[in-house]
Amino acid sequence: MCYHKSVPDKAKLNKLFDNSVNTDKWEKQYHHISGFSFKELPVLTSEKPSHIQAFKWGLIPSWVKTQEQAKESASFCLNAKSETIFSKPSFRTITKKRCLIFTDGFYEWRDVNKKKYPYFIHLKEQDAFAFGGLYDEWVNKETGEISSTTSIITTEANPLMAKIHNLKLRMPLIFDKQTMFEWIKPDLSKEHLQELMKPFPESKMEAYTISKLITSRSENPNQERVKEPFSYPELTEL
């Protein structure tokens, strides 16, 4: 699944949008962020497609009643499987509340002889790109606080990602600059959405091994060098 990603700064977002989208509400950058930190991500929604907003990673459906249920939902709804998305109550917002979640790359682990090797995966010709996602708003009845939250959709792996994420064979739903706005058009049919939820072409992607700084317990992995290529002599080429 997709639980680790890099988040671009405003400059990369402005380049992706050709300065056609207002990015004033996004001032952050993460070289590495884990879904289980439940931090905010830059999103563009179907309801407000001209302004970047900041939504917390980990979907909490509007119908959740208690804080305890909300925390549980956020943990279980970091991702949404494309194959079952229409049958899961938590993800019924797909018909109306779709969003783009922006990144400049993501991290996944390859299993070789029961050892895990981290990879950084990105697009060949774009500094930033989008994941397809869902969003919703939840009102905490005890405090009145409104939480805007999101989930990244995943698909079956393309051939490249099947070699890397070789145990679960999954990858995030990816859109490039040419295709991303189709995902947040209003009133798309179920059939159209299913057609859009396909593995991204491996020919447009690049992946390489990185060091195990990303899983360090003594150093913060949220630093630029976490993305630097690192060689493992025992590994064969993808």
PEBEL-V47224 format. One record per residue. RES is the residue in one letter. PHI is phi in radians with two decimals (none if undefined). NEAR is the number of other C-alpha atoms within 12 Angstrom. Layout:
res,phi,near
RES,PHI,NEAR
RES,PHI,NEAR
This chain:
res,phi,near
M,none,36
C,-1.89,42
Y,-2.10,33
H,-2.36,37
K,-2.63,42
S,-1.92,40
V,-2.08,41
P,-1.29,36
D,-1.46,27
K,-1.07,29
A,-1.07,23
K,-1.17,26
L,-1.14,37
N,-1.06,25
K,-1.15,21
L,-1.08,30
F,-1.56,29
D,0.94,15
N,1.05,17
S,-1.63,14
V,-2.13,25
N,-1.31,24
T,-1.95,30
D,-1.02,19
K,-1.49,21
W,-2.08,28
E,-2.12,21
K,-1.73,25
Q,-2.65,26
Y,-2.22,32
H,-1.33,29
H,-2.59,35
I,-2.42,35
S,-1.72,31
G,-1.01,32
F,-1.36,25
S,-1.53,19
F,0.96,31
K,-1.49,29
E,-1.36,32
L,-2.17,44
P,-1.38,44
V,-2.31,46
L,-2.18,39
T,-1.80,39
S,-1.19,33
E,-1.48,22
K,-2.43,19
P,-1.37,26
S,-1.95,22
H,-2.37,25
I,-1.17,33
Q,-2.15,32
A,-1.97,30
F,-2.04,35
K,-1.30,36
W,-1.33,43
G,2.13,42
L,-1.18,45
I,-2.08,43
P,-1.09,38
S,-1.08,28
W,-1.49,22
V,-1.12,24
K,-1.72,18
T,-2.05,20
Q,-1.09,22
E,-1.10,14
Q,-1.16,21
A,-1.11,30
K,-1.09,27
E,-1.15,21
S,-1.10,32
A,-1.00,35
S,-1.20,26
F,-1.48,27
C,-2.02,39
L,-1.15,38
N,-2.19,40
A,-2.35,44
K,-1.31,34
S,-1.06,35
E,-1.23,22
T,-2.10,20
I,-1.12,28
F,-1.42,22
S,-1.80,16
K,-1.70,16
P,-0.96,19
S,-1.12,34
F,-1.97,38
R,-1.14,25
T,-1.19,29
I,-1.00,42
T,-1.20,28
K,-2.27,24
K,-1.94,35
R,-1.85,38
C,-2.55,47
L,-1.84,46
I,-2.01,48
F,-1.68,51
T,-2.66,43
D,-2.13,42
G,2.78,38
F,-2.49,46
Y,-2.07,42
E,-2.56,42
W,-2.01,37
R,-1.78,33
D,-1.67,20
V,-2.31,20
N,0.92,11
K,1.18,10
K,-1.98,15
K,-1.81,23
Y,-2.13,32
P,-1.43,34
Y,-2.19,38
F,-1.89,36
I,-2.12,39
H,-2.63,41
L,-1.60,28
K,-1.20,19
E,-2.02,16
Q,-2.38,25
D,-1.26,28
A,-2.39,37
F,-2.70,43
A,-2.24,46
F,-1.69,51
G,-1.42,47
G,-2.53,52
L,-2.13,48
Y,-2.57,48
D,-2.82,37
E,-2.08,24
W,-2.14,32
V,-1.82,22
N,-1.28,23
K,-1.17,16
E,-1.42,12
T,-2.01,11
G,1.43,11
E,-1.21,12
I,-1.77,19
S,-1.95,31
S,-1.69,34
T,-2.31,46
T,-2.53,51
S,-2.38,49
I,-1.56,47
I,-1.40,47
T,-2.08,36
T,-2.19,34
E,-1.12,31
A,-1.32,31
N,-1.36,26
P,-0.99,20
L,-1.12,30
M,-1.22,40
A,-1.16,24
K,-1.32,27
I,-1.51,36
H,-1.51,33
N,-1.46,27
L,-1.75,22
K,-1.75,20
L,0.99,25
R,-2.20,35
M,-2.72,45
P,-1.23,46
L,-1.27,46
I,-1.96,46
F,-2.23,37
D,-1.63,32
K,-1.03,26
Q,-1.36,15
T,-2.02,20
M,-1.12,33
F,-1.26,29
E,-1.07,26
W,-1.12,41
I,-1.84,35
K,-1.17,26
P,-1.27,22
D,1.04,18
L,-1.40,20
S,-1.29,16
K,-1.03,19
E,-1.14,12
H,-1.14,18
L,-1.08,28
Q,-1.09,23
E,-1.18,18
L,-1.30,30
M,-1.51,35
K,-2.08,28
P,-1.04,32
F,-1.23,34
P,-1.08,23
E,-1.14,23
S,-1.13,16
K,-1.72,21
M,-2.01,29
E,-2.42,26
A,-2.49,32
Y,-2.63,35
T,-1.29,33
I,-2.19,29
S,-1.30,24
K,-1.53,29
L,-0.96,26
I,-1.08,36
T,-1.98,24
S,-1.14,14
R,-1.65,9
S,-1.86,9
E,-2.14,13
N,-1.36,19
P,-1.30,27
N,-1.40,22
Q,-2.57,19
E,-1.03,20
R,-1.24,20
V,-1.08,32
K,-1.56,31
E,-1.20,22
P,-1.05,20
F,-2.49,21
S,-1.72,17
Y,-2.03,19
P,-0.98,9
E,-1.35,10
L,-1.50,19
T,-1.52,14
E,-1.14,15
L,-1.18,18
